[in-house]
Amino acid sequence: MKVRNENIDSIKGFLIILVVFCHLAEPLLKSNVMLNRLYDFIYIFHMPTFIFICGYVQKKIPINYQSLVIKIIIPLVVFSLLYEIPEIILAGTISGYLKSGAPNWVMWFLVSLLCWRILTPLFLTTRYPIVVSLLVSILVSCMDFNGYAFSISRTFVFLPFYILGIIIANNNIKIGRVSLFYLLQSLIAMFFIFYFIPSIDKGILYGATPFSGLGLSDVDGIKTRIYYYILSSLTILCSLLIGAKITILSKIGSASLHVYLWHGLIVKFILWRYLEYLGGSHEIQIISSLIIAVILSFILSNSVIVRINNFIFDNFARLILTRL
């Protein structure tokens, strides 16, 4: 039985809470300038770090197609259907995502994860896979197409982080406990970036749209994307060091996929309608949203939720696979 890495789980717990917090806070961004700034800052690193961790734990192994079906495709299909049901009930039609061939909201991550698993061995055959993936990412962003369709844009924009995680793991660089000195350095660096570094356009942070869709020329888009990659690389390091110290979140991290799958339904179709009751100052709105995100993450990481999901996925797998 494989022993879980508590430090990795702690980092994943830290990151998934930030994911839930950002999704929860979206309706408040226009009226809360402070929250909007915090949101942009978190988007610099939370998904890049999550994707880096996915690559780190995956390492370089042959593609196991049965594993891809069980761990990615089945959850993607099941929850894509679940995300469509409220859309159909409320709007009387399928979602705009499905009509345009795009994954339903947060489901883009599973589509891209599937692509990263398949594409990475190809990139790792090159001498400089990080450089090649960066060049491909920028080249794809210079094209004019619907970046949301099949999560194409995000797949290539975030691919370098996934490959970086695999390379770090294969060089036996451990992500473990850190000293207080490095933790303080990380906190200071994050504070500096938050307060003094100019913000980046949300379109660049989302990675879902080519430069043309953001109204950027190729030259400006490339400059901004490179600036984003530099900031993300620095904040990935800092968030790894910070997250590894918050061991209380390891339980959430061990079930981060289940939190990710369920939180979008609850946030979008239940919690958003009650956000107007989060009165008070901008600071109170931020604190309240963070508390709700933490509580929701703890609830969705409960072993009951995990067992229910696994029961559904396992039976779905038995139904469609020839052998397990």
Secondary structure, 3 states (H helix, E strand, C coil): CCCCCHHHHHHHHHHHHHHHHHHHHHHHCCCCHHHHHHHHHHHHHHHHHHHHHHHHHHCCCCCCHHHHHHHHHHHHHHHHHHHHHHHHHHHCCCCHHHHCCCCCHHHHHHHHHHHHHHHHHHHHCCCCHHHHHHHHHHHHHCCCCCCCHHHHHHHHHHHHHHHHHHHHHHCCCCCCCCCHHHHHHHHHHHHHHHHHCCCCCHHHHHCCCCHHHHCCCHHHHHHHHHHHHHHHHHHHHHHHHHHCCCHHHHHHHHCHHHHHHHHHHHHHHCHHHHHHHCCCCHHHHHHHHHHHHHHHHHHHCCHHHHHHHHHHHHHHHHHHCCCC
